[in-house]
Amino acid sequence: MTDIPINLVFEDVLSEAVLKEMLKQSQRPFSVGNCLNQRGYGKIKKILPGLNHAAKGMPYLVLTDLDNAECPLVILSEWLTQPKHPNLLFRIAVKEVEAWLLAHRSAFAEFLGISVDLIPGDVDKIPDPKQLLINLTKKSRKRNLRDAIVPDPNSTAKIGKDYNGQLIQFVNQNWHVASAQANSLSLERAMNVLINFQPTWET
């Protein structure tokens, strides 16, 4: 089976880990090329037309968060005025990539050492997944996770000092897309796109 080359574009290192795990668990022969961390959605919005053009020669998988936007279709229509090339896989986590982690409810509850009942069933409806994740971590009996993920009360930081490190470890070791997508339609749709993707090569 021939490898499918693909470049990744994302908002942060946690999103990068999630994309790589999704590609791995798709059981398709993806071969990851460039990994472009844009550190927020602003730069992704700026470069998306260029990525769409570049996708003619190399597939791109782009992930951004919905955050406070009305819906994914609104984002795509505002960010990309040209027709989307089939090799540009543009996916949106509703509302943030943290929701996709919470979607594997049993594994995340075990990771924190909390009751699974504290995690909502439909994670796409959580208004602020990052804040909920931090609030759930405050209930954890595992002090190392509380210290790493929850921001210091005397700090202006929105996340703890090893927030990404601990969550990336969870993604790499415990997160299973097949279980998570049952609680997140946006994740299920993103995974289906990867599973069914066939690159288009222009001659």
C-alpha positions as CSV (number, residue, x, y, z in Angstrom):
1,M,0.0,0.0,0.0
2,T,1.4,3.4,-1.0
3,D,2.0,5.9,1.7
4,I,-0.2,9.0,1.7
5,P,2.0,12.1,2.3
6,I,0.4,14.8,4.4
7,N,1.4,18.0,6.1
8,L,-0.2,19.1,9.4
9,V,-1.2,22.6,10.4
10,F,-2.5,23.3,13.9
11,E,-3.0,25.8,16.7
12,D,-0.8,24.3,19.4
13,V,1.3,21.2,20.4
14,L,-1.7,19.5,22.0
15,S,-3.6,19.7,18.7
16,E,-0.5,18.3,17.0
17,A,-0.5,15.2,19.3
18,V,-4.2,14.7,18.6
19,L,-3.8,14.9,14.8
20,K,-0.9,12.4,14.9
21,E,-2.8,10.0,17.0
22,M,-5.9,10.2,14.7
23,L,-3.7,9.5,11.7
24,K,-2.2,6.5,13.5
25,Q,-5.5,5.1,14.7
26,S,-7.1,5.6,11.2
27,Q,-4.9,2.6,10.2
28,R,-4.3,4.3,6.9
29,P,-0.7,4.6,5.5
30,F,-0.2,8.3,6.2
31,S,3.3,9.7,6.0
32,V,3.6,13.0,7.9
33,G,5.7,15.7,6.4
34,N,5.8,19.2,7.8
35,C,4.2,20.0,11.1
36,L,3.3,23.7,11.2
37,N,2.4,25.1,14.7
38,Q,0.6,28.4,14.1
39,R,0.2,29.2,17.9
40,G,-3.5,30.2,17.6
41,Y,-6.2,30.4,14.9
42,G,-5.2,33.9,13.6
43,K,-2.3,32.7,11.5
44,I,-4.2,29.6,10.2
45,K,-6.9,32.0,8.9
46,K,-4.2,34.1,7.2
47,I,-2.4,31.3,5.5
48,L,-5.4,29.1,4.6
49,P,-5.8,30.4,1.0
50,G,-2.1,29.6,0.4
51,L,-2.5,26.1,1.9
52,N,-5.5,25.5,-0.4
53,H,-3.3,26.4,-3.4
54,A,-0.4,24.3,-2.1
55,A,-2.7,21.3,-1.6
56,K,-2.7,20.7,-5.3
57,G,0.8,19.2,-4.9
58,M,0.6,17.9,-1.3
59,P,-2.3,17.1,1.0
60,Y,-2.7,19.3,4.1
61,L,-4.6,18.4,7.3
62,V,-5.6,21.6,9.1
63,L,-7.2,21.6,12.6
64,T,-8.6,24.7,14.4
65,D,-11.0,25.2,17.3
66,L,-14.5,26.5,16.8
67,D,-14.2,28.6,20.0
68,N,-17.0,31.2,19.8
69,A,-17.7,31.1,16.1
70,E,-21.3,30.4,15.0
71,C,-20.6,27.1,13.2
72,P,-17.8,25.3,11.2
73,L,-19.3,26.3,7.8
74,V,-19.2,30.0,8.8
75,I,-15.5,29.7,9.6
76,L,-14.7,28.0,6.3
77,S,-16.7,30.4,4.2
78,E,-15.0,33.4,5.9
79,W,-11.5,32.0,5.8
80,L,-11.6,30.6,2.3
81,T,-13.3,32.4,-0.6
82,Q,-12.0,30.0,-3.3
83,P,-13.3,26.5,-3.8
84,K,-11.7,24.1,-1.4
85,H,-9.2,21.7,-3.0
86,P,-9.9,18.0,-2.2
87,N,-6.4,17.6,-0.8
88,L,-7.1,20.3,1.9
89,L,-8.6,18.5,4.9
90,F,-9.9,21.3,7.0
91,R,-11.4,20.2,10.3
92,I,-12.8,22.1,13.3
93,A,-12.9,20.8,16.9
94,V,-16.1,21.7,18.6
95,K,-15.5,23.8,20.6
96,E,-11.9,23.1,21.4
97,V,-9.6,20.1,21.0
98,E,-9.9,19.5,24.8
99,A,-13.5,18.4,24.1
100,W,-12.1,15.5,22.0
101,L,-10.0,14.4,24.9
102,L,-12.9,14.5,27.3
103,A,-14.9,12.6,24.7
104,H,-13.1,9.4,25.8
105,R,-15.0,9.7,29.0
106,S,-13.9,6.5,30.8
107,A,-10.2,6.9,30.0
108,F,-10.1,10.6,30.9
109,A,-12.0,9.9,34.2
110,E,-9.5,7.1,35.0
111,F,-6.6,9.4,34.0
112,L,-7.7,12.0,36.6
113,G,-9.1,9.5,39.1
114,I,-12.6,11.0,39.1
115,S,-16.1,9.7,38.5
116,V,-17.0,9.4,34.8
117,D,-20.4,10.9,35.7
118,L,-18.6,14.3,36.0
119,I,-17.9,14.3,32.3
120,P,-20.9,15.3,30.0
121,G,-22.1,12.8,27.5
122,D,-22.1,15.1,24.5
123,V,-18.8,17.0,24.7
124,D,-19.5,19.2,21.6
125,K,-22.1,21.0,23.8
126,I,-19.6,22.0,26.5
127,P,-19.3,25.8,26.4
128,D,-15.7,26.0,27.5
129,P,-14.0,22.6,27.4
130,K,-10.6,23.8,28.5
131,Q,-12.1,25.4,31.7
132,L,-14.1,22.3,32.4
133,L,-11.0,20.1,32.0
134,I,-9.2,22.3,34.5
135,N,-12.1,22.3,36.9
136,L,-12.3,18.5,36.7
137,T,-8.5,18.3,37.4
138,K,-9.1,20.3,40.6
139,K,-11.2,17.4,41.8
140,S,-8.4,14.8,41.0
141,R,-6.7,13.0,43.9
142,K,-3.5,13.0,41.9
143,R,-1.5,15.9,43.1
144,N,1.0,15.8,40.3
145,L,-1.8,16.3,37.7
146,R,-3.4,19.1,39.8
147,D,0.0,20.9,40.0
148,A,0.7,20.4,36.3
149,I,-2.7,21.2,34.7
150,V,-4.3,23.7,37.0
151,P,-2.9,27.3,36.8
152,D,-1.2,28.6,40.0
153,P,-3.7,30.8,41.9
154,N,-1.1,33.6,42.1
155,S,-0.5,33.4,38.3
156,T,-2.2,35.2,35.4
157,A,-1.7,32.0,33.3
158,K,-4.8,30.3,32.0
159,I,-3.3,26.8,32.2
160,G,-0.8,25.0,34.5
161,K,2.9,24.8,33.9
162,D,2.8,21.3,32.3
163,Y,-0.7,21.4,30.9
164,N,0.2,20.3,27.4
165,G,2.8,17.8,28.6
166,Q,0.4,15.8,30.8
167,L,-2.4,15.9,28.2
168,I,-0.1,14.9,25.4
169,Q,0.9,11.9,27.5
170,F,-2.8,11.0,27.9
171,V,-3.4,11.3,24.1
172,N,-0.4,9.1,23.3
173,Q,-1.0,6.4,26.0
174,N,-4.7,6.3,26.8
175,W,-6.9,8.1,24.2
176,H,-8.8,5.9,21.7
177,V,-10.6,7.7,18.9
178,A,-13.1,4.9,18.4
179,S,-14.4,5.3,22.0
180,A,-14.1,9.1,21.9
181,Q,-16.1,9.7,18.7
182,A,-19.2,8.2,20.2
183,N,-19.4,11.4,22.4
184,S,-18.3,13.9,19.7
185,L,-19.9,14.3,16.3
186,S,-17.1,16.7,15.2
187,L,-14.5,14.2,16.1
188,E,-16.4,11.4,14.3
189,R,-16.7,13.5,11.2
190,A,-13.0,14.4,11.3
191,M,-12.0,10.7,11.6
192,N,-14.3,9.7,8.8
193,V,-12.6,12.2,6.5
194,L,-9.2,10.6,7.3
195,I,-10.5,7.1,6.8
196,N,-12.1,7.8,3.5
197,F,-9.4,10.3,2.1
198,Q,-8.0,9.6,-1.3
199,P,-5.5,12.2,-2.6
200,T,-6.1,13.9,-5.9
201,W,-3.0,14.3,-8.0
202,E,-3.2,16.9,-10.8
203,T,-1.3,16.0,-14.0
